[in-house]
């Protein structure tokens, strides 16, 4: 059972990473300064990911990606708490 949970954690982690990168690329193309701030904030304080997440929800063209990212993150968190 632990092996299955670990495999699912890895898969949902990859989905989270892909959604993060997709939204970051879109932000970078729209506003490079904010994209740089998100990357720097991510590596220094960790809040850059939260800024990117909130920005993605405010963009209507990113709704499918943000829904996928949110569901994947919730499942990842539940699996992590179970393991």
C-alpha positions as a printed NumPy array, in Angstrom:
array([[  0.   ,   0.   ,   0.   ],
       [  2.852,   2.386,   0.769],
       [  4.36 ,   1.785,  -2.654],
       [  1.087,   2.67 ,  -4.38 ],
       [  0.748,   5.871,  -2.361],
       [  4.337,   6.806,  -3.159],
       [  3.769,   6.26 ,  -6.886],
       [  0.606,   8.36 ,  -6.762],
       [  2.448,  11.108,  -4.863],
       [  5.105,  11.199,  -7.572],
       [  2.514,  11.319, -10.355],
       [  0.497,  14.105,  -8.741],
       [  3.728,  15.952,  -7.969],
       [  4.633,  15.837, -11.651],
       [  1.169,  17.158, -12.571],
       [  1.629,  19.992, -10.043],
       [  5.024,  20.843, -11.499],
       [  3.719,  20.834, -15.084],
       [  0.827,  23.144, -14.17 ],
       [  3.229,  25.432, -12.287],
       [  5.558,  25.658, -15.271],
       [  2.679,  26.245, -17.73 ],
       [  1.292,  29.145, -15.692],
       [  4.786,  30.541, -15.057],
       [  5.564,  30.579, -18.784],
       [  2.308,  32.387, -19.472],
       [  3.048,  34.939, -16.746],
       [  6.59 ,  35.366, -18.043],
       [  5.301,  36.146, -21.543],
       [  2.757,  38.647, -20.229],
       [  4.822,  40.374, -17.544],
       [  8.486,  39.429, -17.317],
       [  9.138,  41.48 , -14.19 ],
       [  6.413,  39.696, -12.237],
       [  7.679,  36.356, -13.552],
       [ 11.164,  37.119, -12.264],
       [  9.683,  38.243,  -8.939],
       [  7.762,  34.961,  -8.646],
       [ 10.87 ,  32.895,  -9.323],
       [ 13.003,  34.868,  -6.884],
       [ 10.216,  34.797,  -4.303],
       [  9.822,  31.062,  -4.784],
       [ 13.467,  30.309,  -4.118],
       [ 13.978,  32.822,  -1.302],
       [ 10.744,  32.747,   0.695],
       [  8.469,  30.268,  -1.068],
       [  5.74 ,  32.869,  -1.542],
       [  6.374,  33.208,  -5.277],
       [  4.411,  30.032,  -5.932],
       [  1.447,  31.437,  -4.036],
       [  1.595,  34.672,  -6.041],
       [  1.675,  32.657,  -9.26 ],
       [ -1.24 ,  30.513,  -8.076],
       [ -3.421,  33.53 ,  -7.26 ],
       [ -2.465,  35.278, -10.51 ],
       [ -3.417,  32.158, -12.475],
       [ -6.894,  32.066, -10.95 ],
       [ -7.517,  35.677, -11.95 ],
       [ -6.766,  34.913, -15.617],
       [ -9.839,  33.459, -17.335],
       [ -7.836,  31.663, -20.034],
       [ -6.039,  29.608, -17.361],
       [ -9.164,  28.165, -15.707],
       [ -8.687,  24.564, -16.967],
       [ -5.028,  24.557, -15.916],
       [ -5.846,  26.06 , -12.531],
       [ -8.637,  23.565, -11.882],
       [ -6.227,  20.73 , -12.717],
       [ -3.549,  22.253, -10.494],
       [ -5.966,  22.723,  -7.58 ],
       [ -7.439,  19.218,  -7.752],
       [ -3.981,  17.72 ,  -8.116],
       [ -2.686,  19.697,  -5.136],
       [ -5.624,  18.671,  -2.945],
       [ -5.179,  14.992,  -3.833],
       [ -1.42 ,  15.288,  -3.289],
       [ -1.957,  16.832,   0.157],
       [ -4.481,  14.167,   1.19 ],
       [ -2.178,  11.371,   0.027],
       [  0.765,  12.934,   1.833],
       [ -1.253,  13.147,   5.057],
       [ -2.335,   9.489,   4.699],
       [  1.192,   8.206,   4.106]])
